[in-house]
Structures are given as C-alpha cells and as structure tokens.
C-alpha cells in the first residue's frame, strides 16, 4: 500500500469511486434527490481535495473556498424545491 494518506485515498477515488470514501448515510438509493445530493457532495469533495494539496501554494485560498461553498449551496438549494433536513451541513455555510 505504501504511503497512502487520506488525501491520496480520496483523490484516487474521485470522482468515479467516491462512494467508497463517503458515508453511505449521506445519499441513500431511492431518495428523490439522489442525483442532486451526489453532485453537491462531489463539489464539496473536489473543494476539499483542493484545500489539502501537498504544497501550500497550490491550495485554494480560504476566501475562494468559502465562495465555492456558497456557490455549491446556492446551486443545490435552487435545484431542489423540497430540500430535506438531511442537508443541514449546507445551512451552516
């Protein structure tokens, strides 16, 4: 396995096998908002990966990270007429 870090594990799983690294309770099959939730989680994971790059100069700034989170939240909320309480993490942004 070598030098497998959490960042490397997630990066290697992104995006095609992201289900292997995320909590299965976040998106459940049969949920009417599954596609929107998956897209939202992919956006958040992509941002997380850009925040955890090895060299600090390569990482996204916190200002840009916050802006990206707000855009992700807005996109998710606007695409869902009935946002379920399971998306509470988005309300904190």
ABEGO torsion letter per residue (X at the ends): XEBBBAAAAAAAAOAAAAAAABBAAABBBGBAAAAAAAAAAAAAAAAAAAAABABAAABBBAAAAAAAAAAAAAAAAAABABBBAAAAAAAAX
